[in-house]
Amino acid sequence: MPDDLRHKRKERIGVVVSDKMDKTRTVRVDWVTHHPVYKKILRRETKFKVHDEKNIAKAGDTVRIQETRPISKTKRWRLVEVIKK
């Protein structure tokens, strides 16, 4: 089935915080939300294990990641591109 007919997969932009594993990178994704009652701006971060087949992303790089099938126990995202080195 072509990619345009399949459902749209989630994409995130984040920063590589660890490149110590082979073919795996840890990517931090920052997001902002508002408290429903107090309206305070809350800054949150989530870390994802990302599959990087060619080991091209290094620590500090800004990358685009995409949700995919489970690759291992904790890896469910794959590297799409390196935006900024």
PDB file of N, CA, C and O in Angstrom:
ATOM      1  N   MET A   1       0.846  -1.183   0.000  1.00  0.00           N
ATOM      2  CA  MET A   1       0.000   0.000   0.000  1.00  0.00           C
ATOM      3  C   MET A   1       0.890   1.245   0.000  1.00  0.00           C
ATOM      4  O   MET A   1       1.804   1.335   0.820  1.00  0.00           O
ATOM      5  N   PRO A   2       0.650   2.201  -0.892  1.00  0.00           N
ATOM      6  CA  PRO A   2       1.465   3.418  -0.935  1.00  0.00           C
ATOM      7  C   PRO A   2       1.357   4.214   0.363  1.00  0.00           C
ATOM      8  O   PRO A   2       0.354   4.143   1.073  1.00  0.00           O
ATOM      9  N   ASP A   3       2.416   4.976   0.657  1.00  0.00           N
ATOM     10  CA  ASP A   3       2.452   5.751   1.895  1.00  0.00           C
ATOM     11  C   ASP A   3       1.347   6.795   1.967  1.00  0.00           C
ATOM     12  O   ASP A   3       0.854   7.088   3.056  1.00  0.00           O
ATOM     13  N   ASP A   4       0.942   7.370   0.819  1.00  0.00           N
ATOM     14  CA  ASP A   4      -0.076   8.417   0.876  1.00  0.00           C
ATOM     15  C   ASP A   4      -1.462   7.867   1.200  1.00  0.00           C
ATOM     16  O   ASP A   4      -2.334   8.624   1.626  1.00  0.00           O
ATOM     17  N   LEU A   5      -1.685   6.559   1.006  1.00  0.00           N
ATOM     18  CA  LEU A   5      -2.977   5.966   1.337  1.00  0.00           C
ATOM     19  C   LEU A   5      -3.023   5.452   2.774  1.00  0.00           C
ATOM     20  O   LEU A   5      -4.099   5.324   3.359  1.00  0.00           O
ATOM     21  N   ARG A   6      -1.866   5.162   3.333  1.00  0.00           N
ATOM     22  CA  ARG A   6      -1.789   4.697   4.708  1.00  0.00           C
ATOM     23  C   ARG A   6      -2.052   5.875   5.655  1.00  0.00           C
ATOM     24  O   ARG A   6      -1.887   7.032   5.271  1.00  0.00           O
ATOM     25  N   HIS A   7      -2.461   5.573   6.891  1.00  0.00           N
ATOM     26  CA  HIS A   7      -2.726   6.665   7.830  1.00  0.00           C
ATOM     27  C   HIS A   7      -1.443   7.449   8.114  1.00  0.00           C
ATOM     28  O   HIS A   7      -0.340   6.904   8.068  1.00  0.00           O
ATOM     29  N   LYS A   8      -1.611   8.719   8.405  1.00  0.00           N
ATOM     30  CA  LYS A   8      -0.477   9.598   8.665  1.00  0.00           C
ATOM     31  C   LYS A   8       0.178   9.202   9.981  1.00  0.00           C
ATOM     32  O   LYS A   8      -0.490   9.104  11.010  1.00  0.00           O
ATOM     33  N   ARG A   9       1.481   8.975   9.943  1.00  0.00           N
ATOM     34  CA  ARG A   9       2.207   8.605  11.159  1.00  0.00           C
ATOM     35  C   ARG A   9       2.656   9.863  11.896  1.00  0.00           C
ATOM     36  O   ARG A   9       2.918  10.898  11.283  1.00  0.00           O
ATOM     37  N   LYS A  10       2.741   9.757  13.230  1.00  0.00           N
ATOM     38  CA  LYS A  10       3.144  10.896  14.042  1.00  0.00           C
ATOM     39  C   LYS A  10       4.597  11.255  13.744  1.00  0.00           C
ATOM     40  O   LYS A  10       5.440  10.377  13.565  1.00  0.00           O
ATOM     41  N   GLU A  11       4.875  12.542  13.693  1.00  0.00           N
ATOM     42  CA  GLU A  11       6.235  13.035  13.515  1.00  0.00           C
ATOM     43  C   GLU A  11       6.541  14.039  14.614  1.00  0.00           C
ATOM     44  O   GLU A  11       5.667  14.785  15.054  1.00  0.00           O
ATOM     45  N   ARG A  12       7.792  14.047  15.050  1.00  0.00           N
ATOM     46  CA  ARG A  12       8.241  14.973  16.077  1.00  0.00           C
ATOM     47  C   ARG A  12       9.606  15.523  15.668  1.00  0.00           C
ATOM     48  O   ARG A  12      10.332  14.898  14.894  1.00  0.00           O
ATOM     49  N   ILE A  13       9.943  16.692  16.194  1.00  0.00           N
ATOM     50  CA  ILE A  13      11.268  17.267  16.000  1.00  0.00           C
ATOM     51  C   ILE A  13      11.897  17.387  17.377  1.00  0.00           C
ATOM     52  O   ILE A  13      11.281  17.909  18.306  1.00  0.00           O
ATOM     53  N   GLY A  14      13.137  16.897  17.508  1.00  0.00           N
ATOM     54  CA  GLY A  14      13.796  16.913  18.798  1.00  0.00           C
ATOM     55  C   GLY A  14      15.303  16.995  18.662  1.00  0.00           C
ATOM     56  O   GLY A  14      15.837  17.134  17.562  1.00  0.00           O
ATOM     57  N   VAL A  15      15.983  16.906  19.803  1.00  0.00           N
ATOM     58  CA  VAL A  15      17.435  17.016  19.863  1.00  0.00           C
ATOM     59  C   VAL A  15      18.007  15.700  20.373  1.00  0.00           C
ATOM     60  O   VAL A  15      17.511  15.133  21.346  1.00  0.00           O
ATOM     61  N   VAL A  16      19.059  15.219  19.706  1.00  0.00           N
ATOM     62  CA  VAL A  16      19.719  13.984  20.124  1.00  0.00           C
ATOM     63  C   VAL A  16      20.494  14.270  21.406  1.00  0.00           C
ATOM     64  O   VAL A  16      21.335  15.169  21.440  1.00  0.00           O
ATOM     65  N   VAL A  17      20.210  13.502  22.465  1.00  0.00           N
ATOM     66  CA  VAL A  17      20.907  13.696  23.736  1.00  0.00           C
ATOM     67  C   VAL A  17      21.892  12.572  24.017  1.00  0.00           C
ATOM     68  O   VAL A  17      22.773  12.726  24.863  1.00  0.00           O
ATOM     69  N   SER A  18      21.761  11.437  23.323  1.00  0.00           N
ATOM     70  CA  SER A  18      22.699  10.329  23.514  1.00  0.00           C
ATOM     71  C   SER A  18      22.877   9.582  22.203  1.00  0.00           C
ATOM     72  O   SER A  18      21.910   9.263  21.512  1.00  0.00           O
ATOM     73  N   ASP A  19      24.153   9.307  21.871  1.00  0.00           N
ATOM     74  CA  ASP A  19      24.455   8.526  20.671  1.00  0.00           C
ATOM     75  C   ASP A  19      25.415   7.382  21.004  1.00  0.00           C
ATOM     76  O   ASP A  19      26.203   6.964  20.157  1.00  0.00           O
ATOM     77  N   LYS A  20      25.349   6.885  22.225  1.00  0.00           N
ATOM     78  CA  LYS A  20      26.290   5.868  22.690  1.00  0.00           C
ATOM     79  C   LYS A  20      25.933   4.449  22.262  1.00  0.00           C
ATOM     80  O   LYS A  20      26.781   3.559  22.327  1.00  0.00           O
ATOM     81  N   MET A  21      24.686   4.217  21.824  1.00  0.00           N
ATOM     82  CA  MET A  21      24.260   2.877  21.427  1.00  0.00           C
ATOM     83  C   MET A  21      24.383   2.707  19.918  1.00  0.00           C
ATOM     84  O   MET A  21      24.287   3.680  19.170  1.00  0.00           O
ATOM     85  N   ASP A  22      24.594   1.477  19.475  1.00  0.00           N
ATOM     86  CA  ASP A  22      24.696   1.197  18.050  1.00  0.00           C
ATOM     87  C   ASP A  22      23.302   1.177  17.431  1.00  0.00           C
ATOM     88  O   ASP A  22      22.426   0.441  17.885  1.00  0.00           O
ATOM     89  N   LYS A  23      23.098   1.994  16.384  1.00  0.00           N
ATOM     90  CA  LYS A  23      21.845   2.097  15.636  1.00  0.00           C
ATOM     91  C   LYS A  23      20.673   2.612  16.471  1.00  0.00           C
ATOM     92  O   LYS A  23      19.519   2.481  16.062  1.00  0.00           O
ATOM     93  N   THR A  24      20.954   3.191  17.626  1.00  0.00           N
ATOM     94  CA  THR A  24      19.906   3.747  18.484  1.00  0.00           C
ATOM     95  C   THR A  24      20.357   5.103  19.000  1.00  0.00           C
ATOM     96  O   THR A  24      21.503   5.274  19.414  1.00  0.00           O
ATOM     97  N   ARG A  25      19.448   6.057  18.971  1.00  0.00           N
ATOM     98  CA  ARG A  25      19.704   7.385  19.515  1.00  0.00           C
ATOM     99  C   ARG A  25      18.603   7.715  20.515  1.00  0.00           C
ATOM    100  O   ARG A  25      17.466   7.270  20.360  1.00  0.00           O
ATOM    101  N   THR A  26      18.935   8.490  21.533  1.00  0.00           N
ATOM    102  CA  THR A  26      17.929   9.000  22.455  1.00  0.00           C
ATOM    103  C   THR A  26      17.652  10.444  22.057  1.00  0.00           C
ATOM    104  O   THR A  26      18.563  11.270  22.004  1.00  0.00           O
ATOM    105  N   VAL A  27      16.379  10.741  21.778  1.00  0.00           N
ATOM    106  CA  VAL A  27      15.988  12.068  21.300  1.00  0.00           C
ATOM    107  C   VAL A  27      15.044  12.697  22.313  1.00  0.00           C
ATOM    108  O   VAL A  27      14.067  12.077  22.734  1.00  0.00           O
ATOM    109  N   ARG A  28      15.346  13.946  22.704  1.00  0.00           N
ATOM    110  CA  ARG A  28      14.498  14.698  23.624  1.00  0.00           C
ATOM    111  C   ARG A  28      13.573  15.603  22.815  1.00  0.00           C
ATOM    112  O   ARG A  28      14.025  16.405  21.998  1.00  0.00           O
ATOM    113  N   VAL A  29      12.269  15.460  23.057  1.00  0.00           N
ATOM    114  CA  VAL A  29      11.274  16.299  22.395  1.00  0.00           C
ATOM    115  C   VAL A  29      10.649  17.195  23.456  1.00  0.00           C
ATOM    116  O   VAL A  29      10.086  16.706  24.435  1.00  0.00           O
ATOM    117  N   ASP A  30      10.751  18.511  23.258  1.00  0.00           N
ATOM    118  CA  ASP A  30      10.173  19.485  24.192  1.00  0.00           C
ATOM    119  C   ASP A  30       8.796  19.900  23.692  1.00  0.00           C
ATOM    120  O   ASP A  30       8.579  20.044  22.489  1.00  0.00           O
ATOM    121  N   TRP A  31       7.871  20.089  24.626  1.00  0.00           N
ATOM    122  CA  TRP A  31       6.532  20.562  24.271  1.00  0.00           C
ATOM    123  C   TRP A  31       6.004  21.466  25.372  1.00  0.00           C
ATOM    124  O   TRP A  31       6.437  21.387  26.522  1.00  0.00           O
ATOM    125  N   VAL A  32       5.067  22.320  25.005  1.00  0.00           N
ATOM    126  CA  VAL A  32       4.532  23.332  25.916  1.00  0.00           C
ATOM    127  C   VAL A  32       3.027  23.146  26.022  1.00  0.00           C
ATOM    128  O   VAL A  32       2.352  22.897  25.024  1.00  0.00           O
ATOM    129  N   THR A  33       2.505  23.267  27.243  1.00  0.00           N
ATOM    130  CA  THR A  33       1.066  23.189  27.469  1.00  0.00           C
ATOM    131  C   THR A  33       0.690  24.224  28.528  1.00  0.00           C
ATOM    132  O   THR A  33       1.556  24.784  29.200  1.00  0.00           O
ATOM    133  N   HIS A  34      -0.588  24.463  28.665  1.00  0.00           N
ATOM    134  CA  HIS A  34      -1.090  25.398  29.671  1.00  0.00           C
ATOM    135  C   HIS A  34      -1.871  24.626  30.723  1.00  0.00           C
ATOM    136  O   HIS A  34      -2.592  23.680  30.404  1.00  0.00           O
ATOM    137  N   HIS A  35      -1.723  25.034  31.984  1.00  0.00           N
ATOM    138  CA  HIS A  35      -2.514  24.429  33.046  1.00  0.00           C
ATOM    139  C   HIS A  35      -3.969  24.842  32.840  1.00  0.00           C
ATOM    140  O   HIS A  35      -4.248  26.020  32.619  1.00  0.00           O
ATOM    141  N   PRO A  36      -4.911  23.877  32.912  1.00  0.00           N
ATOM    142  CA  PRO A  36      -6.307  24.200  32.596  1.00  0.00           C
ATOM    143  C   PRO A  36      -6.960  25.207  33.547  1.00  0.00           C
ATOM    144  O   PRO A  36      -7.840  25.961  33.133  1.00  0.00           O
ATOM    145  N   VAL A  37      -6.546  25.228  34.797  1.00  0.00           N
ATOM    146  CA  VAL A  37      -7.165  26.132  35.767  1.00  0.00           C
ATOM    147  C   VAL A  37      -6.338  27.402  35.955  1.00  0.00           C
ATOM    148  O   VAL A  37      -6.875  28.509  35.897  1.00  0.00           O
ATOM    149  N   TYR A  38      -5.025  27.242  36.181  1.00  0.00           N
ATOM    150  CA  TYR A  38      -4.185  28.375  36.547  1.00  0.00           C
ATOM    151  C   TYR A  38      -3.538  29.065  35.352  1.00  0.00           C
ATOM    152  O   TYR A  38      -2.927  30.121  35.512  1.00  0.00           O
ATOM    153  N   LYS A  39      -3.661  28.491  34.161  1.00  0.00           N
ATOM    154  CA  LYS A  39      -3.150  29.082  32.916  1.00  0.00           C
ATOM    155  C   LYS A  39      -1.639  29.264  32.898  1.00  0.00           C
ATOM    156  O   LYS A  39      -1.116  29.994  32.056  1.00  0.00           O
ATOM    157  N   LYS A  40      -0.933  28.615  33.812  1.00  0.00           N
ATOM    158  CA  LYS A  40       0.519  28.697  33.810  1.00  0.00           C
ATOM    159  C   LYS A  40       1.072  27.903  32.634  1.00  0.00           C
ATOM    160  O   LYS A  40       0.559  26.834  32.301  1.00  0.00           O
ATOM    161  N   ILE A  41       2.116  28.427  32.011  1.00  0.00           N
ATOM    162  CA  ILE A  41       2.757  27.718  30.905  1.00  0.00           C
ATOM    163  C   ILE A  41       3.648  26.631  31.491  1.00  0.00           C
ATOM    164  O   ILE A  41       4.521  26.911  32.313  1.00  0.00           O
ATOM    165  N   LEU A  42       3.427  25.397  31.067  1.00  0.00           N
ATOM    166  CA  LEU A  42       4.200  24.260  31.552  1.00  0.00           C
ATOM    167  C   LEU A  42       5.075  23.738  30.424  1.00  0.00           C
ATOM    168  O   LEU A  42       4.571  23.395  29.355  1.00  0.00           O
ATOM    169  N   ARG A  43       6.372  23.676  30.653  1.00  0.00           N
ATOM    170  CA  ARG A  43       7.298  23.140  29.658  1.00  0.00           C
ATOM    171  C   ARG A  43       7.637  21.711  30.059  1.00  0.00           C
ATOM    172  O   ARG A  43       8.058  21.455  31.187  1.00  0.00           O
ATOM    173  N   ARG A  44       7.453  20.797  29.138  1.00  0.00           N
ATOM    174  CA  ARG A  44       7.679  19.379  29.409  1.00  0.00           C
ATOM    175  C   ARG A  44       8.611  18.814  28.355  1.00  0.00           C
ATOM    176  O   ARG A  44       8.765  19.382  27.274  1.00  0.00           O
ATOM    177  N   GLU A  45       9.230  17.690  28.679  1.00  0.00           N
ATOM    178  CA  GLU A  45      10.076  17.004  27.710  1.00  0.00           C
ATOM    179  C   GLU A  45       9.815  15.507  27.777  1.00  0.00           C
ATOM    180  O   GLU A  45       9.496  14.962  28.833  1.00  0.00           O
ATOM    181  N   THR A  46       9.956  14.861  26.639  1.00  0.00           N
ATOM    182  CA  THR A  46       9.804  13.419  26.536  1.00  0.00           C
ATOM    183  C   THR A  46      11.025  12.884  25.808  1.00  0.00           C
ATOM    184  O   THR A  46      11.476  13.482  24.831  1.00  0.00           O
ATOM    185  N   LYS A  47      11.562  11.766  26.274  1.00  0.00           N
ATOM    186  CA  LYS A  47      12.706  11.146  25.608  1.00  0.00           C
ATOM    187  C   LYS A  47      12.243   9.893  24.884  1.00  0.00           C
ATOM    188  O   LYS A  47      11.536   9.060  25.451  1.00  0.00           O
ATOM    189  N   PHE A  48      12.649   9.767  23.627  1.00  0.00           N
ATOM    190  CA  PHE A  48      12.310   8.611  22.806  1.00  0.00           C
ATOM    191  C   PHE A  48      13.581   7.892  22.387  1.00  0.00           C
ATOM    192  O   PHE A  48      14.598   8.528  22.106  1.00  0.00           O
ATOM    193  N   LYS A  49      13.524   6.557  22.344  1.00  0.00           N
ATOM    194  CA  LYS A  49      14.582   5.763  21.722  1.00  0.00           C
ATOM    195  C   LYS A  49      14.253   5.702  20.234  1.00  0.00           C
ATOM    196  O   LYS A  49      13.137   5.339  19.859  1.00  0.00           O
ATOM    197  N   VAL A  50      15.208   6.050  19.392  1.00  0.00           N
ATOM    198  CA  VAL A  50      14.977   6.187  17.957  1.00  0.00           C
ATOM    199  C   VAL A  50      15.933   5.282  17.196  1.00  0.00           C
ATOM    200  O   VAL A  50      17.118   5.210  17.519  1.00  0.00           O
ATOM    201  N   HIS A  51      15.414   4.589  16.179  1.00  0.00           N
ATOM    202  CA  HIS A  51      16.237   3.716  15.341  1.00  0.00           C
ATOM    203  C   HIS A  51      16.953   4.553  14.285  1.00  0.00           C
ATOM    204  O   HIS A  51      16.314   5.263  13.508  1.00  0.00           O
ATOM    205  N   ASP A  52      18.282   4.464  14.262  1.00  0.00           N
ATOM    206  CA  ASP A  52      19.126   5.188  13.302  1.00  0.00           C
ATOM    207  C   ASP A  52      19.998   4.157  12.600  1.00  0.00           C
ATOM    208  O   ASP A  52      21.096   3.845  13.062  1.00  0.00           O
ATOM    209  N   GLU A  53      19.512   3.634  11.493  1.00  0.00           N
ATOM    210  CA  GLU A  53      20.154   2.508  10.804  1.00  0.00           C
ATOM    211  C   GLU A  53      21.600   2.797  10.418  1.00  0.00           C
ATOM    212  O   GLU A  53      22.448   1.911  10.524  1.00  0.00           O
ATOM    213  N   LYS A  54      21.901   4.018   9.971  1.00  0.00           N
ATOM    214  CA  LYS A  54      23.240   4.338   9.463  1.00  0.00           C
ATOM    215  C   LYS A  54      24.106   5.095  10.465  1.00  0.00           C
ATOM    216  O   LYS A  54      25.204   5.531  10.118  1.00  0.00           O
ATOM    217  N   ASN A  55      23.636   5.258  11.698  1.00  0.00           N
ATOM    218  CA  ASN A  55      24.385   5.968  12.744  1.00  0.00           C
ATOM    219  C   ASN A  55      24.828   7.361  12.286  1.00  0.00           C
ATOM    220  O   ASN A  55      25.977   7.744  12.506  1.00  0.00           O
ATOM    221  N   ILE A  56      23.927   8.122  11.651  1.00  0.00           N
ATOM    222  CA  ILE A  56      24.312   9.431  11.122  1.00  0.00           C
ATOM    223  C   ILE A  56      24.084  10.573  12.110  1.00  0.00           C
ATOM    224  O   ILE A  56      24.750  11.603  12.005  1.00  0.00           O
ATOM    225  N   ALA A  57      23.174  10.425  13.055  1.00  0.00           N
ATOM    226  CA  ALA A  57      22.883  11.500  14.011  1.00  0.00           C
ATOM    227  C   ALA A  57      23.870  11.445  15.173  1.00  0.00           C
ATOM    228  O   ALA A  57      24.183  10.373  15.690  1.00  0.00           O
ATOM    229  N   LYS A  58      24.347  12.604  15.566  1.00  0.00           N
ATOM    230  CA  LYS A  58      25.272  12.717  16.692  1.00  0.00           C
ATOM    231  C   LYS A  58      24.630  13.562  17.788  1.00  0.00           C
ATOM    232  O   LYS A  58      23.640  14.252  17.545  1.00  0.00           O
ATOM    233  N   ALA A  59      25.190  13.509  18.982  1.00  0.00           N
ATOM    234  CA  ALA A  59      24.651  14.264  20.114  1.00  0.00           C
ATOM    235  C   ALA A  59      24.628  15.754  19.780  1.00  0.00           C
ATOM    236  O   ALA A  59      25.614  16.299  19.283  1.00  0.00           O
ATOM    237  N   GLY A  60      23.498  16.411  20.054  1.00  0.00           N
ATOM    238  CA  GLY A  60      23.335  17.829  19.787  1.00  0.00           C
ATOM    239  C   GLY A  60      22.646  18.138  18.473  1.00  0.00           C
ATOM    240  O   GLY A  60      22.254  19.282  18.245  1.00  0.00           O
ATOM    241  N   ASP A  61      22.486  17.144  17.595  1.00  0.00           N
ATOM    242  CA  ASP A  61      21.817  17.359  16.308  1.00  0.00           C
ATOM    243  C   ASP A  61      20.311  17.513  16.504  1.00  0.00           C
ATOM    244  O   ASP A  61      19.724  16.878  17.380  1.00  0.00           O
ATOM    245  N   THR A  62      19.696  18.352  15.688  1.00  0.00           N
ATOM    246  CA  THR A  62      18.240  18.467  15.645  1.00  0.00           C
ATOM    247  C   THR A  62      17.743  17.523  14.562  1.00  0.00           C
ATOM    248  O   THR A  62      18.214  17.574  13.426  1.00  0.00           O
ATOM    249  N   VAL A  63      16.786  16.657  14.910  1.00  0.00           N
ATOM    250  CA  VAL A  63      16.342  15.613  13.985  1.00  0.00           C
ATOM    251  C   VAL A  63      14.822  15.551  13.908  1.00  0.00           C
ATOM    252  O   VAL A  63      14.116  16.001  14.810  1.00  0.00           O
ATOM    253  N   ARG A  64      14.335  14.981  12.805  1.00  0.00           N
ATOM    254  CA  ARG A  64      12.906  14.691  12.651  1.00  0.00           C
ATOM    255  C   ARG A  64      12.751  13.180  12.799  1.00  0.00           C
ATOM    256  O   ARG A  64      13.468  12.413  12.156  1.00  0.00           O
ATOM    257  N   ILE A  65      11.802  12.749  13.658  1.00  0.00           N
ATOM    258  CA  ILE A  65      11.559  11.325  13.882  1.00  0.00           C
ATOM    259  C   ILE A  65      10.112  11.006  13.535  1.00  0.00           C
ATOM    260  O   ILE A  65       9.248  11.882  13.539  1.00  0.00           O
ATOM    261  N   GLN A  66       9.863   9.732  13.235  1.00  0.00           N
ATOM    262  CA  GLN A  66       8.527   9.298  12.832  1.00  0.00           C
ATOM    263  C   GLN A  66       8.190   8.003  13.552  1.00  0.00           C
ATOM    264  O   GLN A  66       9.041   7.130  13.725  1.00  0.00           O
ATOM    265  N   GLU A  67       6.938   7.893  13.966  1.00  0.00           N
ATOM    266  CA  GLU A  67       6.465   6.690  14.638  1.00  0.00           C
ATOM    267  C   GLU A  67       6.471   5.523  13.648  1.00  0.00           C
ATOM    268  O   GLU A  67       6.190   5.708  12.463  1.00  0.00           O
ATOM    269  N   THR A  68       6.791   4.326  14.135  1.00  0.00           N
ATOM    270  CA  THR A  68       6.851   3.148  13.277  1.00  0.00           C
ATOM    271  C   THR A  68       6.474   1.918  14.083  1.00  0.00           C
ATOM    272  O   THR A  68       6.090   2.019  15.248  1.00  0.00           O
ATOM    273  N   ARG A  69       6.584   0.772  13.463  1.00  0.00           N
ATOM    274  CA  ARG A  69       6.271  -0.475  14.159  1.00  0.00           C
ATOM    275  C   ARG A  69       7.280  -0.684  15.294  1.00  0.00           C
ATOM    276  O   ARG A  69       8.362  -0.098  15.255  1.00  0.00           O
ATOM    277  N   PRO A  70       6.959  -1.496  16.295  1.00  0.00           N
ATOM    278  CA  PRO A  70       7.925  -1.770  17.360  1.00  0.00           C
ATOM    279  C   PRO A  70       9.168  -2.464  16.804  1.00  0.00           C
ATOM    280  O   PRO A  70       9.070  -3.493  16.136  1.00  0.00           O
ATOM    281  N   ILE A  71      10.330  -1.890  17.088  1.00  0.00           N
ATOM    282  CA  ILE A  71      11.594  -2.459  16.634  1.00  0.00           C
ATOM    283  C   ILE A  71      12.228  -3.265  17.759  1.00  0.00           C
ATOM    284  O   ILE A  71      12.886  -4.274  17.507  1.00  0.00           O
ATOM    285  N   SER A  72      12.035  -2.826  18.993  1.00  0.00           N
ATOM    286  CA  SER A  72      12.512  -3.560  20.165  1.00  0.00           C
ATOM    287  C   SER A  72      11.569  -3.236  21.321  1.00  0.00           C
ATOM    288  O   SER A  72      10.492  -2.676  21.117  1.00  0.00           O
ATOM    289  N   LYS A  73      11.979  -3.590  22.521  1.00  0.00           N
ATOM    290  CA  LYS A  73      11.123  -3.364  23.691  1.00  0.00           C
ATOM    291  C   LYS A  73      10.783  -1.881  23.880  1.00  0.00           C
ATOM    292  O   LYS A  73       9.660  -1.548  24.258  1.00  0.00           O
ATOM    293  N   THR A  74      11.736  -1.002  23.620  1.00  0.00           N
ATOM    294  CA  THR A  74      11.507   0.425  23.863  1.00  0.00           C
ATOM    295  C   THR A  74      11.547   1.290  22.607  1.00  0.00           C
ATOM    296  O   THR A  74      11.202   2.470  22.674  1.00  0.00           O
ATOM    297  N   LYS A  75      11.956   0.742  21.465  1.00  0.00           N
ATOM    298  CA  LYS A  75      12.079   1.545  20.236  1.00  0.00           C
ATOM    299  C   LYS A  75      10.832   1.438  19.378  1.00  0.00           C
ATOM    300  O   LYS A  75      10.481   0.359  18.900  1.00  0.00           O
ATOM    301  N   ARG A  76      10.155   2.590  19.184  1.00  0.00           N
ATOM    302  CA  ARG A  76       8.980   2.651  18.320  1.00  0.00           C
ATOM    303  C   ARG A  76       9.033   3.856  17.393  1.00  0.00           C
ATOM    304  O   ARG A  76       8.021   4.224  16.796  1.00  0.00           O
ATOM    305  N   TRP A  77      10.189   4.465  17.269  1.00  0.00           N
ATOM    306  CA  TRP A  77      10.384   5.640  16.423  1.00  0.00           C
ATOM    307  C   TRP A  77      11.599   5.404  15.542  1.00  0.00           C
ATOM    308  O   TRP A  77      12.513   4.671  15.919  1.00  0.00           O
ATOM    309  N   ARG A  78      11.607   6.033  14.356  1.00  0.00           N
ATOM    310  CA  ARG A  78      12.758   5.922  13.467  1.00  0.00           C
ATOM    311  C   ARG A  78      13.176   7.315  13.011  1.00  0.00           C
ATOM    312  O   ARG A  78      12.362   8.237  12.951  1.00  0.00           O
ATOM    313  N   LEU A  79      14.452   7.448  12.693  1.00  0.00           N
ATOM    314  CA  LEU A  79      15.000   8.711  12.238  1.00  0.00           C
ATOM    315  C   LEU A  79      14.597   8.956  10.791  1.00  0.00           C
ATOM    316  O   LEU A  79      14.788   8.091   9.936  1.00  0.00           O
ATOM    317  N   VAL A  80      14.038  10.137  10.513  1.00  0.00           N
ATOM    318  CA  VAL A  80      13.656  10.497   9.147  1.00  0.00           C
ATOM    319  C   VAL A  80      14.759  11.329   8.505  1.00  0.00           C
ATOM    320  O   VAL A  80      15.194  11.038   7.391  1.00  0.00           O
ATOM    321  N   GLU A  81      15.217  12.375   9.216  1.00  0.00           N
ATOM    322  CA  GLU A  81      16.274  13.224   8.670  1.00  0.00           C
ATOM    323  C   GLU A  81      16.949  14.002   9.786  1.00  0.00           C
ATOM    324  O   GLU A  81      16.381  14.220  10.856  1.00  0.00           O
ATOM    325  N   VAL A  82      18.188  14.418   9.503  1.00  0.00           N
ATOM    326  CA  VAL A  82      18.906  15.322  10.393  1.00  0.00           C
ATOM    327  C   VAL A  82      18.658  16.726   9.869  1.00  0.00           C
ATOM    328  O   VAL A  82      19.026  17.046   8.739  1.00  0.00           O
ATOM    329  N   ILE A  83      18.035  17.564  10.690  1.00  0.00           N
ATOM    330  CA  ILE A  83      17.682  18.917  10.265  1.00  0.00           C
ATOM    331  C   ILE A  83      18.876  19.856  10.405  1.00  0.00           C
ATOM    332  O   ILE A  83      19.176  20.625   9.491  1.00  0.00           O
ATOM    333  N   LYS A  84      19.559  19.792  11.556  1.00  0.00           N
ATOM    334  CA  LYS A  84      20.691  20.685  11.807  1.00  0.00           C
ATOM    335  C   LYS A  84      21.756  19.937  12.580  1.00  0.00           C
ATOM    336  O   LYS A  84      21.462  19.277  13.576  1.00  0.00           O
ATOM    337  N   LYS A  85      22.984  20.037  12.125  1.00  0.00           N
ATOM    338  CA  LYS A  85      24.096  19.372  12.808  1.00  0.00           C
ATOM    339  C   LYS A  85      24.702  20.278  13.847  1.00  0.00           C
ATOM    340  O   LYS A  85      25.653  19.889  14.525  1.00  0.00           O
TER     341      LYS A  85
END
